[in-house]
Amino acid sequence: MAGPTKASDAAVTAALLDLPGWRRVGDELHAGYELPTFAAAVDFTVAIAAVADELVHHPEWRVAYRRVDLLTTTHDADGLSELDFALARRITALATQRGAVAARS
């Protein structure tokens, strides 16, 4: 069974056009969000966990008070793949639903 395929630089650039707040850092996608409270930030990560389990693709994150920093990459592809873009799109939608604001780097 074939695993995920590493995205080309052009595919990454194109995908980022539809992913506000996300940026490429090497072979990873990074984003940060600020939420109204610490509890809201933790709740946001719980919602992300459900999506990640559904996609079977899990990001790394850090919660610092009201801020959630995320990164995703596809280790099996040695870089970014469609899995990362799909996850980022879903996280972006969750952020919008919850009133999260893109955090400054």
Residue frames as qw, qx, qy, qz and C-alpha x, y, z in Angstrom:
[[0.000, 0.889, 0.458, 0.000, 0.00, 0.00, 0.00],
 [0.420, 0.445, -0.014, 0.791, 1.45, 3.35, -1.07],
 [0.317, -0.572, -0.443, 0.613, 1.84, 6.05, 1.52],
 [0.146, 0.932, 0.196, -0.266, 1.35, 9.79, 1.17],
 [0.676, 0.414, 0.167, 0.586, 3.29, 11.60, -1.54],
 [0.345, -0.474, -0.094, 0.805, 5.46, 14.63, -0.86],
 [0.328, 0.879, 0.329, -0.110, 3.96, 17.77, -2.37],
 [0.584, 0.388, 0.121, 0.703, 5.92, 19.81, -4.88],
 [0.229, -0.255, -0.208, 0.916, 6.98, 23.35, -4.02],
 [0.203, -0.160, -0.390, -0.884, 4.37, 24.63, -6.48],
 [0.501, -0.463, -0.694, -0.228, 1.64, 22.58, -4.79],
 [0.436, -0.438, -0.506, 0.601, 2.64, 23.93, -1.37],
 [0.076, -0.107, 0.048, 0.990, 2.63, 27.51, -2.66],
 [0.346, -0.284, -0.553, -0.703, -0.80, 27.01, -4.23],
 [0.520, -0.481, -0.703, 0.065, -2.25, 25.39, -1.09],
 [0.346, -0.322, -0.386, 0.793, -1.01, 28.24, 1.11],
 [0.089, -0.202, -0.272, -0.937, -3.06, 30.71, -0.95],
 [0.581, -0.438, -0.445, -0.522, -6.17, 29.18, 0.63],
 [0.713, -0.393, -0.502, 0.292, -4.73, 28.81, 4.14],
 [0.017, -0.824, 0.117, -0.554, -4.70, 32.23, 5.82],
 [0.558, -0.723, 0.313, -0.261, -2.44, 32.36, 8.84],
 [0.937, -0.132, 0.262, 0.191, -0.41, 29.30, 7.80],
 [0.236, 0.855, -0.439, -0.143, 3.17, 29.54, 6.61],
 [0.945, 0.182, -0.220, 0.159, 5.77, 27.13, 5.38],
 [0.289, -0.807, 0.513, -0.050, 8.84, 26.61, 7.52],
 [0.121, -0.382, 0.901, 0.163, 11.08, 24.11, 5.73],
 [0.325, -0.090, -0.876, -0.345, 9.07, 20.91, 5.40],
 [0.102, -0.436, -0.786, 0.425, 6.40, 21.96, 7.93],
 [0.130, -0.655, -0.354, -0.655, 3.30, 24.13, 8.01],
 [0.281, -0.213, -0.577, 0.737, 3.02, 26.45, 11.02],
 [0.214, -0.645, -0.335, -0.653, 0.15, 28.54, 12.38],
 [0.208, -0.137, -0.652, 0.716, -0.70, 30.25, 15.62],
 [0.289, -0.621, -0.501, -0.529, -4.06, 31.31, 17.03],
 [0.003, 0.084, -0.555, 0.827, -5.17, 33.39, 19.98],
 [0.366, -0.513, -0.728, -0.268, -8.41, 32.58, 21.74],
 [0.305, -0.761, -0.060, -0.570, -10.37, 34.49, 24.39],
 [0.625, -0.629, 0.362, -0.288, -9.35, 32.33, 27.37],
 [0.089, -0.440, 0.894, 0.001, -7.04, 29.49, 28.33],
 [0.575, 0.168, 0.748, -0.284, -10.06, 27.16, 28.54],
 [0.659, 0.664, 0.072, -0.346, -11.07, 28.16, 25.00],
 [0.249, 0.686, -0.662, -0.172, -7.54, 27.42, 23.79],
 [0.283, -0.204, 0.929, -0.121, -7.60, 23.96, 25.36],
 [0.646, 0.414, 0.524, -0.369, -11.09, 23.33, 23.97],
 [0.507, 0.728, -0.298, -0.352, -9.76, 24.30, 20.53],
 [0.080, 0.492, -0.863, -0.079, -7.06, 21.64, 20.81],
 [0.498, 0.095, 0.816, -0.277, -9.67, 19.04, 21.83],
 [0.665, 0.615, 0.194, -0.377, -11.60, 19.87, 18.65],
 [0.340, 0.701, -0.585, -0.226, -8.39, 19.62, 16.62],
 [0.272, -0.296, 0.911, -0.092, -7.69, 16.22, 18.18],
 [0.666, 0.340, 0.588, -0.310, -11.05, 14.91, 16.95],
 [0.599, 0.741, -0.135, -0.272, -10.31, 16.11, 13.41],
 [0.079, 0.647, -0.755, -0.073, -6.78, 14.70, 13.54],
 [0.481, -0.073, 0.859, -0.162, -8.11, 11.30, 14.60],
 [0.697, 0.549, 0.335, -0.316, -10.66, 11.41, 11.77],
 [0.522, 0.782, -0.309, -0.141, -7.93, 12.21, 9.22],
 [0.937, -0.202, 0.072, 0.275, -5.40, 9.90, 10.94],
 [0.536, 0.480, -0.085, 0.689, -2.91, 12.76, 10.74],
 [0.525, -0.758, -0.322, 0.214, -1.80, 14.41, 13.97],
 [0.267, 0.815, -0.156, 0.490, -0.19, 17.83, 14.40],
 [0.528, -0.185, -0.478, 0.677, 2.14, 19.02, 17.10],
 [0.128, -0.819, -0.223, -0.512, 0.93, 21.89, 19.25],
 [0.374, -0.067, -0.508, 0.773, 1.80, 24.09, 22.16],
 [0.259, -0.820, -0.427, -0.280, -0.69, 25.89, 24.36],
 [0.390, -0.043, -0.347, 0.852, 0.55, 28.97, 26.17],
 [0.160, 0.340, 0.406, -0.833, -2.27, 30.70, 28.03],
 [0.576, 0.569, 0.313, -0.497, -4.65, 31.86, 25.25],
 [0.368, 0.662, -0.509, -0.410, -2.34, 31.00, 22.34],
 [0.888, 0.031, 0.458, 0.021, -2.17, 27.73, 20.39],
 [0.170, 0.682, -0.584, -0.406, 0.82, 27.18, 18.09],
 [0.906, 0.167, 0.364, -0.134, 0.57, 24.34, 15.58],
 [0.137, 0.587, -0.675, -0.425, 2.82, 22.57, 13.15],
 [0.889, 0.174, 0.382, -0.185, 2.17, 19.72, 10.78],
 [0.215, 0.576, -0.704, -0.355, 4.28, 17.64, 8.41],
 [0.963, 0.081, -0.030, -0.254, 4.01, 14.18, 6.92],
 [0.424, -0.609, 0.662, 0.102, 6.88, 12.08, 8.20],
 [0.767, 0.150, 0.617, 0.094, 6.02, 9.20, 5.85],
 [0.591, 0.756, 0.215, 0.184, 6.45, 11.56, 2.87],
 [0.620, -0.169, -0.009, 0.766, 9.56, 13.30, 4.24],
 [0.065, 0.023, 0.109, 0.992, 7.79, 16.65, 3.94],
 [0.428, 0.260, 0.294, -0.814, 4.41, 18.17, 3.25],
 [0.045, 0.184, 0.916, 0.354, 1.57, 16.21, 1.69],
 [0.353, -0.422, -0.453, -0.702, -2.13, 16.62, 0.98],
 [0.567, -0.489, -0.635, 0.190, -2.72, 15.34, 4.53],
 [0.341, -0.272, -0.272, 0.858, -1.14, 18.50, 5.92],
 [0.125, -0.130, -0.270, -0.946, -3.23, 20.76, 3.68],
 [0.498, -0.450, -0.645, -0.365, -6.44, 18.90, 4.58],
 [0.528, -0.466, -0.547, 0.452, -5.64, 19.17, 8.29],
 [0.206, -0.148, -0.082, 0.964, -4.74, 22.87, 8.00],
 [0.265, -0.302, -0.449, -0.798, -8.02, 23.57, 6.16],
 [0.567, -0.521, -0.630, -0.105, -10.02, 21.85, 8.89],
 [0.474, -0.381, -0.395, 0.688, -8.10, 23.64, 11.66],
 [0.052, 0.065, 0.140, 0.987, -8.67, 26.97, 9.91],
 [0.422, -0.442, -0.545, -0.574, -12.41, 26.24, 9.79],
 [0.593, -0.509, -0.570, 0.254, -12.42, 25.35, 13.51],
 [0.352, -0.186, -0.194, 0.897, -10.54, 28.55, 14.30],
 [0.154, -0.247, -0.312, -0.904, -13.10, 30.60, 12.39],
 [0.543, -0.499, -0.611, -0.288, -16.00, 28.88, 14.15],
 [0.627, -0.509, -0.445, 0.387, -14.45, 29.56, 17.55],
 [0.025, -0.993, -0.060, -0.100, -13.48, 33.17, 16.94],
 [0.740, -0.375, 0.169, 0.532, -9.76, 32.45, 17.10],
 [0.261, 0.945, -0.132, -0.144, -7.51, 35.17, 15.71],
 [0.838, 0.347, -0.173, 0.385, -4.35, 34.40, 13.77],
 [0.568, -0.757, 0.041, 0.322, -1.45, 35.12, 16.12],
 [0.309, 0.881, -0.359, 0.002, 1.61, 37.06, 15.13],
 [0.883, 0.183, -0.350, 0.252, 4.75, 35.01, 14.73]]
